[in-house]
Amino acid sequence: MSKFLIVVDNFKVGGITTSLINFSNFLTLNGYEVEIICFESEERPQGLASSVKIKGLNRGQEIWYLNKNNMKNKKHMNLFKILILGLIKKIFNKGELWSKLCLKQNKTNPYDCAIAYRQGRTCYQYVKYAVNANCKVAFVHGELKNLNSIMKWYFLWDSFDKIACVSQAVKQQLIERFGRYQKKYVVMPNLFDVNELYKLANKKNIAPYNSFTFISVNRMEYDKGADRIIEIYDYIKKNCNVSFNWLIIGSGTLYNEIKSQIKEKDLVLLGEKRNPFPYIKNSDCFVSMSRSEAFGMAIKEAQLLGVPAIVGAYPAAREIIVDGITGKIVANDSKSIAEEMIEFLENSQVIERYKNNLLKEEYNPKVIIDKFVEECIGEKNYE
């Protein structure tokens, strides 16, 4: 049985942690042994398979990871010792010197594959210096234009055998910018447990609205298009007489500003929901206003629940949606998104066609996992 190690800094609620849980679970379902090292917590996140082992850092590694955010948790260290160690780290934490001093690799019992699951310097350096593995993989979860810090850590890819991109679009962007790693790039999209999605969607009964219901699930931030909400809503109201509701799930820096501008009851900000799936399943159409996505997890989740989407175009969108067949990709601006929402409102046949086509789509995460494993360690687990 091949053994995988996955390295993350934390289990904070969010898309990457959800993706990590599904990725780990499907590895175990496919017969692989999985361990996770988490720098900040050994508490098992909800939904992670019990067969997945979770470990924290040892004492030496804790010193390596010492920072202002986790100092208060070091109860076994006195304040003076923490301050001295913090000063030493500040002096030596240039380039990779601190990691070389603190992280020691176990030379025995190598893992078959070690994965730095969160992109960036910290997880990459840990896997590089502290882990003995036959294959080392660095994940990249974001679009290149949003990775402002990439120049601080991309060179660490020299020490990795594979660089896993969450979409073909991200892979292509990296090839164009960092072509010397071209042979290392593989695609490992976010995975979804369809049974778990429906289980969560059926946990809460949502009273259906009397009119057509749009839903959006995204952070209330500029890059996710939250600033477009009022403009899109006003355009629809001005140019369409069909009644509708638009539910928006998410929180962020623009939340209060948007909320203060809402005057109508059919535009509803629900805030953050740990389980948005009952609302998604009970809606007619998912709307993505995001200016940028590396993949588009919420869009795919909606599709798997049978809800078609209207999406402002971004590079990876066509890896999720067959345009005009399972949903609609439009120009990434407020007017185009609003006009397509009006088309859905005024033409019920469109939405029904998309829903019927989604029912015919097959989704098999086992095949995706097995292809990734073969590319990384050469092990086939399929016919």
N, C-alpha and C positions, 0 to 999 in steps of 0.2 A: 504494500500500500504506500503510495507516494505521500510525502509529508510536506505540507505548506505552512509557512509562517507569514502572517499578515501584520504589518506594523502601522499603527496610527497613534496620533498624539492624544486624541480624546474621543469620547462617544457623544458629543453634543448633538442635540436634535437637529436634523437637517438632511439634505439630499445625499450627501456623501456617506453619512452614517447609515441611512436607509439602504443605499447601494451596497455598502460594506456588509450589512446583515444578509441581504439576499445573495450576494456573491459567496459569502462564507457558507451559508446554508446549502446552496446548490453544489458547492464543492463536496460537502459531506454527503449529500444525497447521491452524488456520482461516485462515491466510494473512496474519497481522499481524506486523509487526516489533516485537521486544521487547528492551528494555534494562533492566537492573537496576542500581541504585546501592545498594551495601551499605556502610554506614559503617565496619564493623569488619573486613571481609574481602573479598578479591577471589577467593578460592579457590572454584571451582565446586562446589556441593553435588551429591552423588551423585543421579543421576536427572534432572538439569536438562538440557534439550535443548542440544546444542552450538551451535545457531543463536542462542541467547539470549546477548546480550552483557552482560558484567558489568564495572562500573566502580566505582572507589572515590571518595573525596573528594579535591578538590584541596587545596593547602596552606592556603589561606584557610579552607576549610570544615573542615579538620582542627582548626584553632584553635577554630572555633565548637563542634566536637563534643568538645573536650578535656575529659576527666574522669578521676577517680582510677583507673578500671578500665583505661583505655587509655593512660595516661601512659607506662608502661614500654615501649610499642611505638613511641614517637616517638624513634627512634634518631638522626634527623637534627636533633633539638633537644637542647641541653644542659640540664642540670638547672636551672640558674639561670633560663634562658629559660622553661622549663615552669612553674616556680614563679611567675614574674612574670605569665605569661599566665593561670595559674590564679587568681591574686589579682584580676586585671582582670576575668576572667569572673565571679567571685563578686560583684564590685561591680556589674557591668552586667547580670547575668543575672536581672533582674527583669522580669516580664511578657515582652515581645517585643523589648526594646531590644537585647539581645545578638545576636539573629538579624538584626535590621535593620542592625546594624553590620558583621556578618561575611558575610552571605549576599548575593551579588549575582546578579541574574538575567541570563541570556543573552537578549538581546532578539531574536536572529535564530533562524531555523529552529525554530519551536515544535513541540513534540510534539502529536500529535492528542489524546492523553490521558495524564495523569500521575496515578499512583495512590500514595497514602500507604498502604502495605499493612498496616503495623503501627499499630494505634490508639495515639494519645497525642501528647503535645506535640512530641516530637522530630521524628518523621517528618512530622507535619502542618506544622510550621514550615518544615522544609526545602522541602517542595513549595510552600508559600505564597510563600516569599521567594526561593528559588534556582532555581525551575523555570518556564520559559515554556511554557505548554500551552493549547490551546484548550478543554480540559475538565480539571478537577481533581476527583479522587475521593478521599474519605476512607473507609477501611474501619473497620468496628466488628465485632470478633470475639467479644465477650463479652455475656452477659446484663447488663442494666442494674444489677441488684442486686449484681453482682460488680465493677462498675466504680467502685471507691471514689474514684479520682482524677478521675472524669469532669468534675467541676466546675472542675478546673484547666485543661481544654483544650477542652471542648465548643464554646466561643465561636469557636474557630478554624474551625468549620464555615461561618462567615460567608463565608470566602474560597474555599469549595469549591462546585462545581456540583452534585455528587452525593455522597450518603452511602450507602455500600454496606453492607448488613446481611447476615449470613450465614444468616439465616432470617427467615421471615415473623413469627415470634414476637418476635425482636429488633426488627424494624421496628415492630411494634405497640407494644412497650414504649417505644420512642423517640418515637413519635407522641404517646403519652399523657403523656410527661414533657417533651418538647421539640417541641411541636406547631408552632412557627413554622418548622421545617425540613421540614414534612410533604411538600412538593412535591419536595424533594431526595432523599428516601429511595428506594432501589432495593434489590432482593434479589439477592445473588450468593452462593449456597450454596457450600460446599466441593465441589470436584470430585474425581473418582476415575478413575484409569486402570485399568479392569478387567483388561486384558491384563497390565499390570505387576503387579497384585495376584496374579493366578494364577501369574505367573512367579516372584514372591517366595515364594508359598505352596508351590511345587513345588521350591524350592531345597534343602529339607531334608526327609528322610524321618523322620516322627515315628511311632514304634511305637504302634499303636492300643491304647487301654485296653480291658479286658475288660468294662467296664460303662459306663453312660451318662456322658458327660463334659460338664460345664459349663465355660465359660471366661469370665473377666473380664479386660479390659485397661484399666487406669486407674492414675493416680498414687495412691500410698498416702497420701491426705490426707483430711481430714474432709469437705471439699466434694464429694469423689468417692465418699463413702460407705464408705471403707475401714474405719472404726470399726464397721461393721455386719457384717463378715465372720463373726466368731465367733458372733454372735447368730443370724444366718441359718443358719449351718451346724448349730449346736446344735438349733435348732428343727426342721430337716429330720430330723436323726438321731433326735430324740425322737418325731416324728410319722409317720415313713415307714420301712418296712423294705426298700425297694429300694436296692440298692448303687449308688454313683455316685462319680465323681471330680470335683473342682472345682479347675481350674487358674487361678491368678491371676498375671497379668503386670503388673509395674510396681514402681516404687520410690518412696520418699518418707519423710516424717518419721514416719509410723506403721508403717513396715515392721518394724523390730526389735520393737516392742511387740506387733504381731500375730503375728509369727513365734514369739515366746516363749510364746504361748498355744496354739499348735498341737500337738496330741498324736497326731493320727491321720494315717495315710499317704494318705488319700484327699482331703485338703485340702492343696494344694501351692502354695507361693509360689515362683515361678520368677524373681523379680526383674525387672530391666529387660532387654528383648530388643530389639535393633535391628531384628530381623525377626520379629514375632510371628505372621505370617500362616500358617506351617506348622501352628502350634498351633491357630489359629482354624479353619482349614480341616478339621482332623482332629477337631474337637469337634462335639457335637450341638446345643448351645445356648449363646448368648452371654447373659451376665447383666450388666445395668447397674444399679449401686446408687447412681449419682451423684445428689446433691441438686440439681445445677444443670448445664445444658449450653446453650450458645448454639445448637448444632446437634446434634452427636453423631457425630463422625467414625468412631470405632471401631465403633459400632453399624452404620453404613452399610457400612463395610468388611466386617463379618461377613456382612451380608445379601448383598452382591455376591459373596461366596464361598459363598453358599448356606446360610448358618447363621442360623436364626431367633433372635430375641432376646426376652428378658423385660426390661422396662424400667420402672423407677420413674418415674411420670409427671413430666414437666416441660413447659413451654410448647411447645417445638419438636418434641416426640416424635412427634406425629401427622403431621409433615411427612416423617418417615422410615418410620414403621410404620403400616400399615393394621390397626388393632386387631382381633384375632380372625381376621385373614386372613393376614397375613405375619409376625405376631408378637403379643406380648401386652404391653399397657400396664396397669400396676396402680398402686394407691396407693403413694406414695413413702415407704414405711416398711418396716422389716425383716420384719414378720410377713407382709405382703401379698406381698413378693418371695419369701419362703420358701414360702408356700402355693402360689404359681404354679409354683415349681420342683418341688414335690411333684406338682402336676398333670401336669407334663411327664414326670416319672418314672413315674407310675402309668397314664398314658394315651398309649401309643405312637402312636395314631392322630392325636393333636393335632400332634405334632412332624412327622409325615409330611405332614399337610395343609399346614402352614406352609411346609415345604421345597418342596413341589410348587407352591405359589402364588408363592414367590420366583422359581422358574424361569421363570414367565410374565411377570414384571415386566420392563419395558424401561427401559434407562438410556442417555440420549443427552446427554453433556456438550456436544456441539457446539451443540445447540439452546439450552442454558443460556447458553453463552458469547455466542452471536450475539444473543440477547435483551438481555443486559447491554450489549454494544457498541452496539446500536441505541438503548438508553435513554440511554447516555452521550454518544455522538457522532453519533447519528442515521444510522449506516451500517448498511444491511441486507446480510447475507451469506447469506441463505436465501430459498427460494421462498415 
